Amino acid sequence: MMKTILRPAIVLFVALTVLTGLVYPAVVTAIGQAAFPHQANGSLIERDGRAVGSEIIGQQFDAPQYFWGRLSATTPNPYNAGSSSGSNLGPTNPALADEIKGRIDALHAADPDNRAPVPVDLVTSSGSGLDPEISPAAAAYQVARVAKARGMTSAQVEALVGEATSARQFGVLGEPRVNVLKLNLALDAARG
């Protein structure tokens, strides 16, 4: 009796292990590499032959001459793709209010003359903690600071923001957005 139960269980275990542990990942990897090689390899952005970041994972920028992205809630380091998560802080949580106040204070300290309302995506973290993009309003809020820090005109910086702005996907999905890394790289290239 034990032999009739044990043998099929072992065969099924080995077969499913091979199918789901080897065959399926190999097929999915092959399809990804053939159909979407850029995305399957991390959507890396390269400059001068070396990777400087990814289009789909944010990076921390806090120097005045760069556009700042959304806050990251990942631990122990910001934008840690190995621990993607939101902060799970609710709107009544004092820790969230402190985080928002701290970011507003940092934005005002970096640009004391800017009294415009701070866009919400500059003071809150995204659900994944890895968001590489900001809204056009968040980019517009930072134009004067970046232009001043770089010795550029606001019009020059606004033109770069316009070039880095992506429209809604298929014209209807999502909202217009600005990839912070691509914009900051364009600023560095314009300076050079």
LINJO-V683980 format. One record per residue. N is the residue number from 1. RES is the residue in one letter. PHI is phi in whole degrees, -180 to 180 (NA if undefined). NEAR is the number of other C-alpha atoms within 10 Angstrom. Layout:
BEGIN
N/RES/PHI/NEAR, N/RES/PHI/NEAR
END
This chain:
BEGIN
1/M/NA/5, 2/M/-62/6, 3/K/-66/8, 4/T/-72/8, 5/I/-92/9, 6/L/-69/11, 7/R/-61/11, 8/P/-62/11, 9/A/-65/12, 10/I/-67/11, 11/V/-62/11, 12/L/-64/12, 13/F/-60/12, 14/V/-65/12, 15/A/-63/12, 16/L/-69/13, 17/T/-63/12, 18/V/-64/12, 19/L/-66/13, 20/T/-88/11, 21/G/-97/12, 22/L/-123/11, 23/V/-66/13, 24/Y/-59/12, 25/P/-60/12, 26/A/-66/13, 27/V/-67/11, 28/V/-64/11, 29/T/-62/15, 30/A/-63/14, 31/I/-64/13, 32/G/-61/15, 33/Q/-67/14, 34/A/-78/11, 35/A/-92/11, 36/F/-137/13, 37/P/-63/14, 38/H/-63/13, 39/Q/-70/14, 40/A/-66/15, 41/N/-101/11, 42/G/100/13, 43/S/52/15, 44/L/-73/17, 45/I/-106/17, 46/E/-115/11, 47/R/-135/10, 48/D/54/6, 49/G/79/7, 50/R/-132/9, 51/A/-72/10, 52/V/-112/14, 53/G/161/17, 54/S/-122/18, 55/E/-67/19, 56/I/-112/17, 57/I/-129/20, 58/G/-67/25, 59/Q/-133/24, 60/Q/-87/18, 61/F/-124/15, 62/D/-138/13, 63/A/-79/11, 64/P/-62/18, 65/Q/-82/20, 66/Y/-119/22, 67/F/-73/25, 68/W/-99/24, 69/G/-95/27, 70/R/-69/26, 71/L/-67/24, 72/S/-115/26, 73/A/-99/24, 74/T/-74/20, 75/T/-126/15, 76/P/-80/8, 77/N/-118/12, 78/P/-63/17, 79/Y/58/24, 80/N/-85/19, 81/A/-66/15, 82/G/-76/9, 83/S/-136/16, 84/S/-60/17, 85/S/-172/19, 86/G/-87/15, 87/S/-80/18, 88/N/60/11, 89/L/-87/12, 90/G/-79/10, 91/P/-64/9, 92/T/-98/8, 93/N/-77/10, 94/P/-61/11, 95/A/-65/13, 96/L/-67/18, 97/A/-62/16, 98/D/-65/11, 99/E/-62/15, 100/I/-64/18, 101/K/-62/13, 102/G/-61/13, 103/R/-70/17, 104/I/-62/18, 105/D/-61/13, 106/A/-66/14, 107/L/-66/21, 108/H/-69/15, 109/A/-67/12, 110/A/-75/18, 111/D/-145/18, 112/P/-64/11, 113/D/-82/10, 114/N/-83/15, 115/R/-111/9, 116/A/-70/8, 117/P/-61/9, 118/V/-81/17, 119/P/-61/17, 120/V/-61/15, 121/D/-73/16, 122/L/-87/22, 123/V/-121/22, 124/T/-127/19, 125/S/-90/24, 126/S/-82/18, 127/G/-63/14, 128/S/-92/18, 129/G/79/25, 130/L/-122/27, 131/D/-56/21, 132/P/-89/24, 133/E/-123/28, 134/I/-127/22, 135/S/-77/22, 136/P/-57/19, 137/A/-65/16, 138/A/-68/23, 139/A/-69/27, 140/A/-61/16, 141/Y/-60/21, 142/Q/-97/24, 143/V/-57/22, 144/A/-62/20, 145/R/-62/21, 146/V/-66/25, 147/A/-61/20, 148/K/-64/15, 149/A/-66/15, 150/R/-99/16, 151/G/70/11, 152/M/-111/15, 153/T/-84/13, 154/S/-61/17, 155/A/-64/12, 156/Q/-64/13, 157/V/-69/24, 158/E/-60/17, 159/A/-64/11, 160/L/-67/18, 161/V/-62/25, 162/G/-61/14, 163/E/-68/13, 164/A/-88/19, 165/T/-85/21, 166/S/-101/16, 167/A/-79/14, 168/R/-58/12, 169/Q/-68/10, 170/F/58/7, 171/G/79/9, 172/V/-135/8, 173/L/-93/9, 174/G/75/10, 175/E/-128/12, 176/P/-58/16, 177/R/-151/20, 178/V/-123/23, 179/N/-79/24, 180/V/-65/28, 181/L/-63/27, 182/K/-62/21, 183/L/-65/22, 184/N/-66/20, 185/L/-67/15, 186/A/-65/17, 187/L/-64/22, 188/D/-62/13, 189/A/-68/9, 190/A/-67/12, 191/R/-69/10, 192/G/-72/6
END
